[in-house]
């Protein structure tokens, strides 16, 4: 299995003849409004361009997996791409209606804690809570995914979530070979963080049985945690060897 980190939560999983696009935000830099105006610098999003080496693989995508409908996980450019290429889309049952209205080719929906057939293997929807306290309710539904593909390492895409009992259960009981955590500590101008704090990201890495990919950093303006912030903390805690902190465009080989 190979993983290419695009930007933010966008990545590609390449496994044999399957090339799966995850949470595509592929539009040009600065084409969306800021997500915060006062707490952090009000830059238009995305705040960085998509690396050029990410474009070629878009011609080989076979499927797209979407964790939720926020614009930094599926932007207008991604909608056009998915509709134009008629890419098969897999998503939460709760988002099916929204994506079908946009013209996406939804071929499979996933439910929480229900394991289903998926590309010759299995997929299961994992509950995710998009924020601490009150903000989780307006943030809406989010689904993580636990995936087992034939002859490949298992992977847990935790998506936009704080550290919950459900997250803990997957790490400790399912024991994924690779776990992906959104580490940017996103915050709006008001309310508590929408993603794990740095302390909870460290907890996630500590409890992950094997390697962790940390993403959702340095791409949208409401995420204050940087790669260097996280790298320093992981070094201090002796956890850096368990972690991948990819730059945009980087490939990771997983065995």
Secondary structure, DSSP 8 states (H G I E B T S, - for coil): -EEEEEETTEEEEEETTEEEEES---S-TT-B--S-SSSS----BSSS---GGGTGGGGS--EEEES---TTTS-HHHHHHHHHHT-EEEEEGGGHHHHHHTT-EEEEEE-BT-EEEETTEEEEEEEE--SSTTHHHHH--EEEEEEE-TTS--EEE--S----HHHHHIIIII--SEEEEE-S----SSSS-SS--HHHHHHHHHH-SSEEEEES-SSSTT----HHHHHHHHHHTT-GGGEE---TT-EEE--
